């Protein structure tokens, strides 16, 4: 099976994990596990928009920062700039937060609700932030 065929299998798996589920944390935990297993990444997880900062949500991997300011590190930068950021070498990213010295690169994808804002506990759309 080639890379494209393997990746094409992922979307139906994720859809099956999400379909009909309403418990946010359970969905995020399973999606984190599926992504980590599929890609073999060091760390996969979600940071959630809570009380004026990004707070650690469900994840798979080593210990992580529990609180990140909206404008700090790669996660905060992606969230405040409203764009995905790929960092091949975290040592070269200004303001990088070293939650784990084992992490050498990062891909951060902010996810927003239909209202265009980071999601809060009152939003039913899902997570506000994906960090992989």
Residue frames as a rotation matrix with the C-alpha (Angstrom) as fourth column:
UNK 1
0.584 0.812 0.000 0.00
0.812 -0.584 0.000 0.00
0.000 0.000 -1.000 0.00
UNK 2
-0.324 -0.726 0.607 1.45
0.681 -0.624 -0.383 3.38
0.656 0.289 0.697 -0.98
UNK 3
-0.909 -0.140 -0.392 1.41
0.392 -0.606 -0.692 6.54
-0.141 -0.783 0.606 1.15
UNK 4
-0.742 0.670 -0.016 -1.64
-0.617 -0.675 0.405 8.03
0.261 0.310 0.914 -0.60
UNK 5
-0.091 0.721 -0.687 -3.67
-0.076 0.683 0.726 4.84
0.993 0.118 -0.008 -0.16
UNK 6
-0.452 -0.147 -0.880 -2.71
0.808 0.351 -0.473 4.68
0.378 -0.925 -0.040 3.51
UNK 7
-0.974 0.075 -0.212 -3.68
0.030 -0.892 -0.451 8.32
-0.223 -0.446 0.867 4.04
UNK 8
-0.539 0.826 -0.166 -6.96
-0.549 -0.194 0.813 7.78
0.639 0.530 0.558 2.17
UNK 9
-0.182 0.439 -0.880 -7.85
0.513 0.806 0.295 5.19
0.839 -0.397 -0.372 4.83
UNK 10
-0.860 -0.283 -0.424 -7.46
0.503 -0.335 -0.796 7.75
0.084 -0.898 0.431 7.61
UNK 11
-0.817 0.544 0.192 -10.40
-0.524 -0.839 0.148 10.04
0.242 0.020 0.970 6.81
UNK 12
0.073 0.891 -0.449 -13.08
-0.307 0.448 0.840 7.32
0.949 0.076 0.307 6.99
UNK 13
-0.228 -0.231 -0.946 -11.55
0.751 0.576 -0.322 6.11
0.620 -0.784 0.042 10.26
UNK 14
-0.979 -0.157 -0.132 -11.70
0.205 -0.768 -0.607 9.61
-0.006 -0.621 0.784 11.73
UNK 15
-0.514 0.856 0.056 -15.25
-0.641 -0.427 0.638 10.10
0.570 0.292 0.768 10.45
UNK 16
0.110 0.544 -0.832 -16.31
0.183 0.811 0.555 6.85
0.977 -0.213 -0.011 12.13
UNK 17
-0.555 -0.397 -0.731 -14.74
0.775 0.073 -0.628 7.98
0.302 -0.915 0.267 15.43
UNK 18
-0.993 0.094 -0.074 -16.56
-0.068 -0.953 -0.296 11.33
-0.098 -0.288 0.952 15.31
UNK 19
-0.589 0.804 -0.080 -19.94
-0.227 -0.069 0.972 10.46
0.776 0.591 0.223 13.80
UNK 20
0.319 0.910 -0.265 -22.78
0.141 0.231 0.963 10.79
0.937 -0.344 -0.055 16.29
UNK 21
-0.118 -0.443 -0.889 -20.49
0.949 0.214 -0.233 11.48
0.293 -0.871 0.395 19.23
UNK 22
0.624 0.410 0.666 -21.21
0.217 -0.909 0.356 14.46
0.751 -0.078 -0.656 21.46
UNK 23
0.872 -0.375 -0.314 -18.61
0.314 -0.062 0.947 14.05
-0.375 -0.925 0.064 24.21
UNK 24
0.866 -0.495 -0.074 -15.88
-0.433 -0.667 -0.606 16.49
0.250 0.557 -0.792 23.14
UNK 25
0.163 -0.888 0.429 -13.04
-0.926 0.012 0.377 15.07
-0.340 -0.459 -0.821 25.24
UNK 26
0.242 -0.019 0.970 -13.67
0.015 1.000 0.016 11.50
-0.970 0.011 0.242 24.13
UNK 27
0.946 0.131 0.298 -13.66
0.299 0.016 -0.954 12.52
-0.130 0.991 -0.024 20.48
UNK 28
0.684 -0.728 0.033 -10.45
-0.680 -0.654 -0.330 14.52
0.262 0.204 -0.943 20.87
UNK 29
0.109 -0.642 0.759 -8.75
-0.691 0.500 0.523 11.67
-0.715 -0.581 -0.389 22.73
UNK 30
0.423 0.110 0.899 -9.59
0.351 0.895 -0.275 9.15
-0.835 0.432 0.340 20.01
UNK 31
0.985 -0.097 0.141 -8.63
0.092 -0.393 -0.915 11.51
0.144 0.914 -0.378 17.17
UNK 32
0.445 -0.875 0.192 -5.28
-0.890 -0.408 0.202 12.18
-0.098 -0.261 -0.960 18.89
UNK 33
0.055 -0.403 0.914 -4.64
-0.323 0.859 0.398 8.45
-0.945 -0.317 -0.083 19.22
UNK 34
0.705 0.283 0.650 -5.63
0.462 0.512 -0.725 7.73
-0.537 0.811 0.230 15.60
UNK 35
0.926 -0.377 -0.011 -3.38
-0.277 -0.661 -0.697 10.49
0.255 0.649 -0.717 14.23
UNK 36
0.225 -0.887 0.403 -0.39
-0.906 -0.038 0.421 9.49
-0.358 -0.460 -0.812 16.36
UNK 37
0.133 -0.126 0.983 -0.75
-0.006 0.992 0.128 5.84
-0.991 -0.023 0.131 15.39
UNK 38
0.862 0.301 0.409 -1.29
0.381 0.148 -0.913 6.61
-0.335 0.942 0.013 11.70
UNK 39
0.839 -0.513 0.180 1.60
-0.216 -0.618 -0.756 9.04
0.499 0.595 -0.630 11.25
UNK 40
0.458 -0.686 -0.565 3.94
0.815 0.579 -0.043 7.88
0.356 -0.441 0.824 14.01
UNK 41
0.232 -0.337 0.912 4.47
-0.082 -0.941 -0.327 11.44
0.969 0.001 -0.246 15.23
UNK 42
-0.733 -0.629 -0.258 6.20
0.265 0.084 -0.961 12.19
0.626 -0.773 0.105 18.56
UNK 43
-0.754 0.502 -0.424 3.22
0.320 -0.283 -0.904 14.11
-0.574 -0.817 0.053 20.00
UNK 44
-0.672 0.649 0.357 -0.34
0.238 -0.267 0.934 14.74
0.701 0.712 0.025 18.83
UNK 45
-0.461 0.550 -0.696 -2.95
0.864 0.098 -0.494 16.63
-0.204 -0.829 -0.520 20.77
UNK 46
0.168 0.674 0.719 -5.32
0.637 -0.631 0.443 19.51
0.752 0.384 -0.535 21.26
UNK 47
-0.876 -0.209 -0.435 -5.04
0.461 -0.629 -0.626 22.81
-0.143 -0.749 0.647 23.05
UNK 48
-0.005 0.984 0.179 -8.38
0.946 -0.054 0.320 24.41
0.325 0.171 -0.930 23.86
UNK 49
-0.540 -0.054 0.840 -9.36
0.039 -0.998 -0.039 28.06
0.841 0.012 0.542 24.08
UNK 50
0.324 0.609 -0.724 -10.19
0.766 0.280 0.579 28.38
0.555 -0.742 -0.376 27.77
UNK 51
0.773 0.120 -0.623 -10.32
0.579 -0.533 0.617 31.43
-0.258 -0.838 -0.481 30.04
UNK 52
0.900 -0.337 -0.276 -8.07
-0.386 -0.910 -0.150 33.66
-0.201 0.241 -0.949 27.94
UNK 53
-0.188 -0.982 -0.015 -5.37
-0.878 0.161 0.451 31.11
-0.440 0.098 -0.893 27.14
UNK 54
0.216 0.151 -0.965 -4.73
-0.639 0.769 -0.022 27.80
0.738 0.622 0.262 25.40
UNK 55
0.059 -0.134 0.989 -5.10
-0.915 0.389 0.107 24.91
-0.399 -0.912 -0.099 27.83
UNK 56
-0.837 -0.499 -0.225 -3.91
-0.546 0.785 0.291 21.38
0.032 0.367 -0.930 27.30
UNK 57
0.345 0.938 0.041 -6.61
-0.927 0.347 -0.142 19.00
-0.147 0.010 0.989 26.14
UNK 58
0.779 -0.005 0.627 -6.49
-0.040 0.997 0.058 15.33
-0.626 -0.071 0.776 25.16
UNK 59
0.381 -0.724 -0.575 -3.19
-0.919 -0.231 -0.319 14.21
0.098 0.650 -0.753 23.67
UNK 60
0.960 -0.275 0.061 -0.91
0.270 0.960 0.075 11.27
-0.079 -0.055 0.995 22.95
UNK 61
0.351 -0.905 0.239 2.79
0.220 -0.168 -0.961 11.58
0.910 0.390 0.140 23.70
UNK 62
-0.442 -0.638 -0.631 5.13
0.786 0.064 -0.615 12.87
0.432 -0.767 0.473 26.38
UNK 63
0.031 0.402 -0.915 4.33
0.849 -0.495 -0.188 15.45
-0.528 -0.771 -0.357 29.05
UNK 64
-0.206 0.004 0.979 3.24
0.781 -0.603 0.166 18.83
0.590 0.798 0.121 27.62
UNK 65
-0.989 -0.080 0.121 2.76
0.014 -0.883 -0.469 22.44
0.144 -0.463 0.875 28.70
UNK 66
-0.433 0.880 -0.193 -0.60
0.871 0.354 -0.339 22.88
-0.230 -0.315 -0.921 30.39
UNK 67
0.596 0.594 -0.540 -1.05
0.451 -0.804 -0.388 26.63
-0.665 -0.012 -0.747 29.74
UNK 68
-0.497 -0.713 0.494 0.04
0.844 -0.268 0.464 28.64
-0.198 0.648 0.736 26.69
UNK 69
-0.166 0.383 -0.909 -0.65
0.039 -0.918 -0.395 32.34
-0.985 -0.101 0.137 26.16
UNK 70
0.743 0.616 0.262 -2.32
0.282 0.067 -0.957 33.23
-0.607 0.785 -0.124 22.86
UNK 71
0.897 -0.403 -0.179 0.83
-0.391 -0.541 -0.744 34.91
0.204 0.738 -0.644 21.55
UNK 72
0.162 -0.871 0.463 3.54
-0.864 0.102 0.494 32.61
-0.477 -0.480 -0.736 22.99
UNK 73
-0.437 -0.472 0.765 5.41
-0.143 0.877 0.459 29.80
-0.888 0.091 -0.451 21.25
UNK 74
-0.996 0.037 -0.076 4.40
-0.067 0.209 0.976 28.09
0.052 0.977 -0.206 18.03
UNK 75
-0.456 0.885 -0.097 0.91
0.886 0.462 0.048 27.21
0.088 -0.064 -0.994 19.30
UNK 76
0.060 0.462 -0.885 0.14
0.563 -0.747 -0.353 30.71
-0.824 -0.477 -0.305 20.51
UNK 77
-0.659 -0.371 -0.654 1.51
-0.296 -0.672 0.679 32.23
-0.692 0.641 0.333 17.30
UNK 78
-0.929 0.350 0.117 -0.63
0.285 0.480 0.830 29.96
0.234 0.805 -0.546 15.11
UNK 79
-0.162 0.919 -0.359 -3.70
0.974 0.091 -0.206 30.74
-0.156 -0.383 -0.911 17.18
UNK 80
0.071 0.183 -0.980 -3.21
0.313 -0.937 -0.152 34.53
-0.947 -0.296 -0.124 17.22
UNK 81
-0.698 -0.378 -0.609 -2.15
-0.437 -0.448 0.780 34.69
-0.568 0.810 0.147 13.54
UNK 82
0.330 0.928 0.174 -5.06
-0.478 0.323 -0.817 32.41
-0.814 0.186 0.550 12.57
UNK 83
0.545 -0.187 -0.817 -2.86
-0.770 0.272 -0.577 30.26
0.330 0.944 0.004 10.33
UNK 84
0.962 -0.272 -0.014 -1.08
0.267 0.930 0.254 26.92
-0.056 -0.248 0.967 10.31
UNK 85
0.486 -0.874 0.004 2.62
-0.874 -0.486 -0.019 27.01
0.018 0.005 -1.000 11.08
UNK 86
0.917 -0.350 -0.193 5.20
0.319 0.932 -0.175 24.37
0.241 0.099 0.965 10.17
UNK 87
0.601 -0.756 0.260 8.49
-0.797 -0.546 0.257 24.66
-0.052 -0.362 -0.931 12.04
UNK 88
0.655 -0.390 -0.648 11.22
-0.085 0.814 -0.575 22.26
0.751 0.431 0.500 10.83
UNK 89
-0.311 -0.796 -0.519 13.61
0.651 0.220 -0.727 23.25
0.693 -0.564 0.449 13.66
UNK 90
0.673 0.711 -0.203 12.04
0.615 -0.385 0.689 24.60
0.411 -0.588 -0.696 16.85
UNK 91
0.074 -0.731 -0.679 15.38
0.861 -0.297 0.413 26.02
-0.503 -0.615 0.607 18.01
UNK 92
-0.831 -0.414 0.371 15.11
0.555 -0.660 0.507 28.57
0.035 0.627 0.778 15.17
UNK 93
0.052 0.926 0.375 11.56
0.634 -0.321 0.704 29.71
0.772 0.201 -0.603 16.05
UNK 94
-0.728 -0.338 0.597 11.63
-0.145 -0.774 -0.616 32.98
0.670 -0.535 0.514 18.06
UNK 95
-0.334 0.588 0.736 9.91
-0.935 -0.306 -0.179 32.48
0.120 -0.748 0.652 21.40
UNK 96
-0.049 0.295 -0.954 9.65
-0.253 0.921 0.297 28.71
0.966 0.256 0.029 21.13
UNK 97
0.280 0.202 0.938 8.36
-0.960 0.059 0.274 27.12
0.000 -0.978 0.210 24.34
UNK 98
-0.493 -0.552 -0.672 10.31
-0.536 0.801 -0.266 23.95
0.686 0.229 -0.691 25.14
UNK 99
0.466 0.721 0.512 7.62
-0.878 0.308 0.366 21.79
0.106 -0.620 0.777 26.72
UNK 100
0.824 -0.306 0.476 9.79
0.146 0.928 0.343 18.79
-0.547 -0.213 0.810 25.87
UNK 101
0.081 -0.887 -0.455 13.44
-0.668 -0.387 0.635 18.86
-0.739 0.253 -0.624 24.87
UNK 102
-0.454 -0.213 0.865 12.75
0.300 0.878 0.374 15.82
-0.839 0.430 -0.335 22.67
UNK 103
0.618 0.740 0.264 10.50
0.555 -0.172 -0.814 17.80
-0.557 0.650 -0.517 20.32
UNK 104
-0.463 -0.886 -0.020 12.53
0.532 -0.296 0.793 18.99
-0.709 0.356 0.609 17.33
UNK 105
-0.961 0.232 0.152 9.84
0.012 -0.513 0.858 20.19
0.277 0.826 0.491 14.89
UNK 106
-0.550 0.826 -0.121 6.18
0.226 0.008 -0.974 21.21
-0.804 -0.564 -0.191 15.06
UNK 107
-0.775 0.532 0.341 3.10
0.273 -0.206 0.940 21.41
0.570 0.821 0.014 12.90
UNK 108
-0.723 0.555 -0.411 0.36
0.324 -0.253 -0.912 23.56
-0.610 -0.793 0.003 14.43
UNK 109
-0.730 0.583 0.356 -3.10
0.348 -0.131 0.928 23.91
0.588 0.802 -0.107 12.89
UNK 110
-0.873 0.488 -0.018 -5.61
-0.242 -0.465 -0.852 26.26
-0.424 -0.739 0.524 14.55
UNK 111
-0.649 0.756 0.089 -9.24
0.609 0.446 0.655 25.19
0.456 0.479 -0.750 14.26
UNK 112
-0.937 0.349 0.001 -12.05
-0.303 -0.813 -0.497 27.69
-0.172 -0.466 0.868 14.71
UNK 113
-0.391 0.885 0.253 -15.82
0.503 0.436 -0.747 27.40
-0.771 -0.165 -0.615 15.10
UNK 114
-0.056 0.495 0.867 -18.36
0.992 -0.074 0.106 28.52
0.117 0.866 -0.487 12.56
UNK 115
0.881 0.399 -0.254 -18.40
0.446 -0.880 0.164 31.94
-0.158 -0.258 -0.953 14.24
UNK 116
0.576 -0.724 0.380 -14.71
0.152 -0.362 -0.920 32.43
0.804 0.587 -0.099 13.36
UNK 117
0.322 -0.430 0.843 -13.57
-0.888 -0.446 0.111 32.46
0.328 -0.785 -0.526 16.98
UNK 118
-0.783 -0.536 -0.316 -11.66
-0.318 0.780 -0.538 29.93
0.535 -0.321 -0.781 19.01
UNK 119
0.095 0.910 -0.403 -14.16
0.008 0.404 0.915 27.63
0.995 -0.090 0.031 20.61
UNK 120
-0.588 -0.171 0.790 -15.15
-0.763 -0.207 -0.613 27.82
0.268 -0.963 -0.009 24.24
UNK 121
-0.952 0.218 0.216 -17.03
0.079 0.853 -0.516 25.32
-0.297 -0.474 -0.829 26.38
UNK 122
-0.135 0.974 -0.182 -20.32
-0.179 -0.205 -0.962 26.79
-0.975 -0.097 0.202 25.18
UNK 123
-0.117 0.034 -0.993 -19.54
-0.985 -0.128 0.112 26.09
-0.124 0.991 0.048 21.51
UNK 124
0.514 0.397 0.760 -20.77
-0.351 0.906 -0.235 22.80
-0.782 -0.146 0.606 20.13
UNK 125
0.791 -0.149 -0.593 -18.46
-0.596 0.030 -0.803 22.68
0.138 0.988 -0.065 17.13
UNK 126
0.773 -0.555 -0.306 -15.49
0.526 0.831 -0.180 20.92
0.354 -0.021 0.935 18.71
UNK 127
0.234 -0.776 -0.586 -11.90
0.878 -0.091 0.470 21.89
-0.418 -0.624 0.660 19.59
UNK 128
0.915 0.027 -0.402 -10.37
-0.076 -0.968 -0.238 25.29
-0.395 0.248 -0.884 19.16
UNK 129
0.354 -0.903 -0.243 -6.87
-0.930 -0.368 0.015 24.12
-0.103 0.220 -0.970 18.51
UNK 130
0.986 -0.150 0.072 -4.96
0.159 0.978 -0.134 21.22
-0.050 0.143 0.988 17.08
UNK 131
0.360 -0.933 -0.013 -1.28
-0.913 -0.355 0.201 20.82
-0.192 -0.061 -0.979 17.77
UNK 132
0.987 -0.029 0.161 0.57
0.055 0.985 -0.161 17.96
-0.154 0.168 0.974 16.07
